[in-house]
């Protein structure tokens, strides 16, 4: 079932995926057993729109990582790359602008870039997620855009903040919680709101999280400003 994250038009149906890799603080590599499909059921990623009989959309293992091809360069996205078992897509966390990392030896990472990427890597790699969409599916680089939620059934992050931005992260072992990672990285000070996406439906939520992080002087707001 679709996650009721946003009301109104979705550019594609919500989908389950397995996070294979984190490229930086706002971009992840996800394995899907089925191609992403639009609201009318047409394929939006992958070589065709055929679905395997019996597929639930929830990946079973990470063995496809060996067949995923190169995914290190965020400037060369492999969105829709096909493997024998499914599809590999690069996903940009919608509304999130994390500091840049160094992509080669000649580059220098932005302040807090490596820390931001490490946080997202620790939180998501190997986890099943739900990719929930807004009105636009892809950015100019061909990366899928979406809200990334940790799926029910995993050990869930519980993210609780008071009115002044003091935050506590713990685990919910009941497997019933859903946590919006787009919000977590901004409220934790690992990223800012990407202002080019300020027309998205959850913009006000993300800006509130940014205000809380800035007021509490956490993360990049303490280290880089």
C-alpha positions as CSV (number, residue, x, y, z in Angstrom):
1,X,0.0,0.0,0.0
2,X,1.1,3.6,-0.6
3,X,2.5,5.5,2.3
4,X,0.2,8.5,2.9
5,X,3.1,10.9,3.0
6,X,1.7,13.5,0.7
7,X,-1.8,14.2,-0.6
8,X,-2.5,14.9,-4.3
9,X,-0.8,13.8,-7.5
10,X,2.2,11.5,-7.3
11,X,4.4,11.2,-10.3
12,X,4.9,7.5,-9.5
13,X,3.6,4.8,-7.2
14,X,5.4,4.2,-3.9
15,X,7.8,1.3,-3.9
16,X,9.9,-0.8,-1.6
17,X,13.6,-1.0,-2.1
18,X,16.9,-2.2,-0.5
19,X,19.6,0.4,0.1
20,X,22.8,-0.9,-1.4
21,X,25.1,2.2,-1.1
22,X,25.2,5.8,0.0
23,X,26.9,8.1,-2.5
24,X,26.8,11.2,-0.3
25,X,24.6,12.9,2.3
26,X,21.5,13.1,0.1
27,X,21.9,10.4,-2.6
28,X,21.5,6.7,-2.2
29,X,21.6,3.6,-4.4
30,X,18.5,1.4,-4.2
31,X,17.7,-2.0,-5.5
32,X,14.1,-2.6,-6.7
33,X,12.7,-6.0,-7.8
34,X,10.2,-4.1,-10.0
35,X,10.6,-1.0,-12.2
36,X,9.2,2.2,-10.8
37,X,5.7,2.8,-12.2
38,X,3.8,5.9,-12.8
39,X,0.3,6.6,-11.5
40,X,-1.1,5.0,-14.6
41,X,1.0,1.9,-14.1
42,X,3.5,2.7,-16.9
43,X,7.2,2.1,-16.2
44,X,9.2,5.1,-15.2
45,X,12.6,3.3,-14.7
46,X,14.1,0.1,-16.1
47,X,14.2,-1.3,-19.6
48,X,10.6,-2.2,-19.7
49,X,7.4,-2.3,-17.6
50,X,7.2,-6.1,-17.2
51,X,6.8,-7.3,-13.7
52,X,7.8,-10.7,-12.5
53,X,4.9,-12.9,-11.3
54,X,4.8,-13.1,-7.6
55,X,7.1,-10.2,-7.0
56,X,6.0,-8.1,-4.0
57,X,8.4,-5.2,-4.6
58,X,10.3,-6.0,-1.4
59,X,13.9,-7.2,-2.1
60,X,15.1,-10.4,-0.5
61,X,18.9,-10.0,-0.5
62,X,21.8,-7.9,-1.6
63,X,23.4,-10.3,-4.0
64,X,22.6,-8.0,-6.9
65,X,25.3,-5.6,-5.7
66,X,27.9,-7.6,-7.6
67,X,26.0,-6.8,-10.9
68,X,25.2,-3.2,-10.1
69,X,27.9,-1.6,-12.1
70,X,29.7,1.6,-11.2
71,X,27.7,3.8,-8.8
72,X,30.4,6.0,-7.2
73,X,30.1,9.0,-9.4
74,X,26.9,11.0,-8.7
75,X,27.4,12.8,-11.9
76,X,26.9,9.6,-13.9
77,X,23.7,8.2,-12.5
78,X,22.6,4.6,-13.3
79,X,19.0,5.1,-12.7
80,X,17.0,2.2,-14.2
81,X,20.1,0.0,-14.7
82,X,18.9,-3.6,-15.1
83,X,20.3,-6.6,-13.4
84,X,19.2,-10.2,-13.6
85,X,17.1,-9.8,-10.5
86,X,15.9,-6.3,-10.5
87,X,16.7,-2.6,-11.1
88,X,19.3,-0.3,-9.5
89,X,18.3,3.3,-9.2
90,X,20.0,6.4,-7.7
91,X,17.7,8.3,-5.4
92,X,18.0,11.9,-4.3
93,X,16.3,12.6,-1.0
94,X,13.7,15.2,-2.0
95,X,14.2,18.6,-0.4
96,X,17.6,17.7,1.1
97,X,20.9,19.5,0.4
98,X,23.8,17.9,2.1
99,X,27.4,19.2,2.0
100,X,29.4,17.8,-0.9
101,X,32.0,15.1,-0.4
102,X,35.2,14.8,-2.4
103,X,34.7,12.6,-5.5
104,X,38.4,12.3,-6.3
105,X,41.8,13.2,-4.9
106,X,41.8,16.6,-6.6
107,X,38.6,17.7,-4.8
108,X,38.1,18.8,-1.2
109,X,35.0,17.9,0.7
110,X,32.7,20.6,2.1
111,X,32.6,21.1,5.8
112,X,30.5,18.2,7.3
113,X,30.3,16.5,4.0
114,X,31.9,13.2,5.1
115,X,30.1,13.3,8.4
116,X,26.8,13.7,6.7
117,X,27.5,10.8,4.3
118,X,28.7,8.6,7.1
119,X,25.5,9.2,9.1
120,X,23.2,8.3,6.2
121,X,25.4,5.2,5.4
122,X,25.1,3.9,8.9
123,X,21.4,4.5,9.0
124,X,20.4,3.1,5.6
125,X,22.8,0.7,4.0
126,X,21.2,-2.8,4.1
127,X,17.8,-1.5,5.2
128,X,14.5,-1.9,3.4
129,X,13.0,1.5,2.6
130,X,9.8,2.9,1.2
131,X,10.3,5.4,-1.6
132,X,7.3,7.8,-1.6
133,X,7.0,10.3,-4.4
134,X,5.9,13.9,-4.9
135,X,4.9,15.6,-8.2
136,X,8.3,15.4,-9.9
137,X,10.1,12.0,-10.3
138,X,13.6,12.9,-11.5
139,X,16.1,15.7,-11.3
140,X,18.3,17.1,-14.1
141,X,20.8,14.2,-13.5
142,X,18.2,11.5,-13.9
143,X,18.2,10.6,-10.3
144,X,14.9,9.5,-8.8
145,X,13.4,12.1,-6.3
146,X,11.5,11.0,-3.3
147,X,10.8,10.8,0.4
148,X,12.8,7.9,1.9
149,X,11.2,6.1,4.9
150,X,12.6,3.2,6.8
151,X,10.0,0.4,6.2
152,X,8.0,-1.3,8.9
153,X,9.5,-4.6,10.1
154,X,13.0,-3.3,10.6
155,X,14.5,-2.0,13.8
156,X,13.2,1.5,13.4
157,X,14.8,4.8,14.1
158,X,12.7,6.8,16.6
159,X,13.5,10.5,16.2
160,X,12.2,12.6,19.0
161,X,12.9,16.4,19.4
162,X,11.7,18.9,21.9
163,X,10.6,22.4,21.1
164,X,14.1,23.9,21.2
165,X,15.6,21.3,18.9
166,X,17.2,18.9,21.4
167,X,16.9,15.5,19.7
168,X,17.1,11.9,20.8
169,X,17.4,9.0,18.5
170,X,16.5,5.5,19.7
171,X,15.3,2.2,18.4
172,X,11.8,0.8,18.1
173,X,11.9,-2.9,18.2
174,X,8.2,-3.4,17.5
175,X,8.7,-2.8,13.8
176,X,5.7,-0.5,13.5
177,X,7.3,2.9,13.1
178,X,8.0,4.7,9.9
179,X,10.7,7.4,10.0
180,X,11.2,10.0,7.2
181,X,14.9,10.2,6.7
182,X,14.6,13.5,4.7
183,X,13.4,15.0,7.9
184,X,16.0,13.2,10.1
185,X,19.1,14.4,8.3
186,X,17.9,18.1,8.3
187,X,16.7,18.1,11.9
188,X,19.9,16.5,13.0
189,X,22.0,19.1,11.3
190,X,23.5,16.8,8.6
191,X,21.9,18.8,5.8
192,X,19.9,21.9,4.9
193,X,16.7,22.3,2.9
194,X,17.4,22.3,-0.8
195,X,15.6,25.6,-1.8
196,X,15.2,24.6,-5.4
197,X,12.6,22.1,-4.1
198,X,10.7,24.5,-1.9
199,X,7.5,23.9,-3.9
200,X,7.2,20.3,-2.6
201,X,4.4,19.3,-0.4
202,X,6.6,18.7,2.7
203,X,8.6,21.9,2.3
204,X,7.1,23.4,5.5
205,X,7.9,20.3,7.5
206,X,11.5,20.3,6.3
207,X,11.9,24.1,6.9
208,X,10.6,23.6,10.5
209,X,13.2,20.9,11.0
210,X,15.9,23.2,9.7
211,X,14.8,26.0,12.0
212,X,15.0,23.6,14.9
213,X,18.5,22.4,14.0
214,X,19.7,26.0,13.5
215,X,18.2,27.1,16.8
216,X,19.8,24.2,18.7
217,X,23.1,24.8,16.9
218,X,23.6,21.2,16.0
219,X,25.6,19.5,13.3
220,X,26.8,21.7,10.5
221,X,25.2,24.7,12.1
222,X,27.7,24.4,14.9
223,X,30.7,23.2,12.9
224,X,30.4,25.1,9.6
225,X,28.6,28.4,10.3
